[in-house]
């Protein structure tokens, strides 16, 4: 049996940079989206996610 191991250090710097930029943009989208959303929308979304994951909230 052959096992192959790869590490992130072996990735090209362009790939790591693109991954970091994507993570930054995604995080900023969530922060800004939550910051400008109405509180009722955030509550409803949180409520639905809790139910979807099987957590009771009532």
PyMOL CGO cylinders between C-alpha atoms (Angstrom):
from pymol import cmd
from pymol.cgo import CYLINDER

trace = [
    CYLINDER, 0.00, 0.00, 0.00, 1.36, 3.43, -0.94, 0.3, 1, 1, 1, 1, 1, 1,
    CYLINDER, 1.36, 3.43, -0.94, 0.64, 6.49, 1.16, 0.3, 1, 1, 1, 1, 1, 1,
    CYLINDER, 0.64, 6.49, 1.16, 1.10, 9.98, -0.21, 0.3, 1, 1, 1, 1, 1, 1,
    CYLINDER, 1.10, 9.98, -0.21, 1.32, 12.97, 2.11, 0.3, 1, 1, 1, 1, 1, 1,
    CYLINDER, 1.32, 12.97, 2.11, 1.09, 16.60, 1.03, 0.3, 1, 1, 1, 1, 1, 1,
    CYLINDER, 1.09, 16.60, 1.03, 1.49, 19.74, 3.04, 0.3, 1, 1, 1, 1, 1, 1,
    CYLINDER, 1.49, 19.74, 3.04, 0.33, 23.30, 2.49, 0.3, 1, 1, 1, 1, 1, 1,
    CYLINDER, 0.33, 23.30, 2.49, 3.97, 24.40, 2.36, 0.3, 1, 1, 1, 1, 1, 1,
    CYLINDER, 3.97, 24.40, 2.36, 4.22, 22.62, -0.99, 0.3, 1, 1, 1, 1, 1, 1,
    CYLINDER, 4.22, 22.62, -0.99, 1.57, 24.86, -2.56, 0.3, 1, 1, 1, 1, 1, 1,
    CYLINDER, 1.57, 24.86, -2.56, 2.57, 27.74, -4.75, 0.3, 1, 1, 1, 1, 1, 1,
    CYLINDER, 2.57, 27.74, -4.75, 2.51, 31.16, -3.14, 0.3, 1, 1, 1, 1, 1, 1,
    CYLINDER, 2.51, 31.16, -3.14, -0.15, 32.29, -5.63, 0.3, 1, 1, 1, 1, 1, 1,
    CYLINDER, -0.15, 32.29, -5.63, -2.47, 29.50, -4.51, 0.3, 1, 1, 1, 1, 1, 1,
    CYLINDER, -2.47, 29.50, -4.51, -1.95, 30.35, -0.84, 0.3, 1, 1, 1, 1, 1, 1,
    CYLINDER, -1.95, 30.35, -0.84, -2.50, 34.04, -1.56, 0.3, 1, 1, 1, 1, 1, 1,
    CYLINDER, -2.50, 34.04, -1.56, -5.71, 33.34, -3.48, 0.3, 1, 1, 1, 1, 1, 1,
    CYLINDER, -5.71, 33.34, -3.48, -6.98, 31.13, -0.66, 0.3, 1, 1, 1, 1, 1, 1,
    CYLINDER, -6.98, 31.13, -0.66, -6.21, 33.82, 1.92, 0.3, 1, 1, 1, 1, 1, 1,
    CYLINDER, -6.21, 33.82, 1.92, -7.91, 36.55, -0.13, 0.3, 1, 1, 1, 1, 1, 1,
    CYLINDER, -7.91, 36.55, -0.13, -10.96, 34.34, -0.63, 0.3, 1, 1, 1, 1, 1, 1,
    CYLINDER, -10.96, 34.34, -0.63, -11.18, 33.68, 3.13, 0.3, 1, 1, 1, 1, 1, 1,
    CYLINDER, -11.18, 33.68, 3.13, -10.84, 37.40, 3.84, 0.3, 1, 1, 1, 1, 1, 1,
    CYLINDER, -10.84, 37.40, 3.84, -13.58, 38.34, 1.36, 0.3, 1, 1, 1, 1, 1, 1,
    CYLINDER, -13.58, 38.34, 1.36, -15.89, 35.63, 2.66, 0.3, 1, 1, 1, 1, 1, 1,
    CYLINDER, -15.89, 35.63, 2.66, -15.34, 36.71, 6.26, 0.3, 1, 1, 1, 1, 1, 1,
    CYLINDER, -15.34, 36.71, 6.26, -15.92, 40.38, 5.37, 0.3, 1, 1, 1, 1, 1, 1,
    CYLINDER, -15.92, 40.38, 5.37, -19.12, 39.39, 3.57, 0.3, 1, 1, 1, 1, 1, 1,
    CYLINDER, -19.12, 39.39, 3.57, -20.42, 37.66, 6.69, 0.3, 1, 1, 1, 1, 1, 1,
    CYLINDER, -20.42, 37.66, 6.69, -19.45, 40.51, 9.01, 0.3, 1, 1, 1, 1, 1, 1,
    CYLINDER, -19.45, 40.51, 9.01, -20.90, 43.21, 6.77, 0.3, 1, 1, 1, 1, 1, 1,
    CYLINDER, -20.90, 43.21, 6.77, -23.98, 41.11, 6.00, 0.3, 1, 1, 1, 1, 1, 1,
    CYLINDER, -23.98, 41.11, 6.00, -24.66, 40.60, 9.68, 0.3, 1, 1, 1, 1, 1, 1,
    CYLINDER, -24.66, 40.60, 9.68, -23.94, 44.26, 10.40, 0.3, 1, 1, 1, 1, 1, 1,
    CYLINDER, -23.94, 44.26, 10.40, -26.46, 45.58, 7.90, 0.3, 1, 1, 1, 1, 1, 1,
    CYLINDER, -26.46, 45.58, 7.90, -29.15, 42.91, 8.28, 0.3, 1, 1, 1, 1, 1, 1,
    CYLINDER, -29.15, 42.91, 8.28, -32.25, 43.64, 10.31, 0.3, 1, 1, 1, 1, 1, 1,
    CYLINDER, -32.25, 43.64, 10.31, -32.28, 41.98, 13.72, 0.3, 1, 1, 1, 1, 1, 1,
    CYLINDER, -32.28, 41.98, 13.72, -35.47, 40.05, 12.86, 0.3, 1, 1, 1, 1, 1, 1,
    CYLINDER, -35.47, 40.05, 12.86, -33.76, 38.54, 9.82, 0.3, 1, 1, 1, 1, 1, 1,
    CYLINDER, -33.76, 38.54, 9.82, -30.74, 37.50, 11.90, 0.3, 1, 1, 1, 1, 1, 1,
    CYLINDER, -30.74, 37.50, 11.90, -32.95, 35.98, 14.57, 0.3, 1, 1, 1, 1, 1, 1,
    CYLINDER, -32.95, 35.98, 14.57, -34.99, 34.04, 12.02, 0.3, 1, 1, 1, 1, 1, 1,
    CYLINDER, -34.99, 34.04, 12.02, -31.86, 32.77, 10.29, 0.3, 1, 1, 1, 1, 1, 1,
    CYLINDER, -31.86, 32.77, 10.29, -30.28, 31.66, 13.56, 0.3, 1, 1, 1, 1, 1, 1,
    CYLINDER, -30.28, 31.66, 13.56, -33.52, 29.99, 14.57, 0.3, 1, 1, 1, 1, 1, 1,
    CYLINDER, -33.52, 29.99, 14.57, -33.73, 28.08, 11.28, 0.3, 1, 1, 1, 1, 1, 1,
    CYLINDER, -33.73, 28.08, 11.28, -30.09, 26.98, 11.46, 0.3, 1, 1, 1, 1, 1, 1,
    CYLINDER, -30.09, 26.98, 11.46, -30.55, 25.67, 15.00, 0.3, 1, 1, 1, 1, 1, 1,
    CYLINDER, -30.55, 25.67, 15.00, -33.55, 23.62, 13.87, 0.3, 1, 1, 1, 1, 1, 1,
    CYLINDER, -33.55, 23.62, 13.87, -31.71, 22.38, 10.75, 0.3, 1, 1, 1, 1, 1, 1,
    CYLINDER, -31.71, 22.38, 10.75, -28.85, 21.13, 12.95, 0.3, 1, 1, 1, 1, 1, 1,
    CYLINDER, -28.85, 21.13, 12.95, -31.22, 19.42, 15.37, 0.3, 1, 1, 1, 1, 1, 1,
    CYLINDER, -31.22, 19.42, 15.37, -30.73, 21.74, 18.36, 0.3, 1, 1, 1, 1, 1, 1,
    CYLINDER, -30.73, 21.74, 18.36, -33.82, 22.61, 20.34, 0.3, 1, 1, 1, 1, 1, 1,
    CYLINDER, -33.82, 22.61, 20.34, -34.37, 26.31, 20.90, 0.3, 1, 1, 1, 1, 1, 1,
    CYLINDER, -34.37, 26.31, 20.90, -37.85, 26.54, 22.42, 0.3, 1, 1, 1, 1, 1, 1,
]
cmd.load_cgo(trace, "trace")
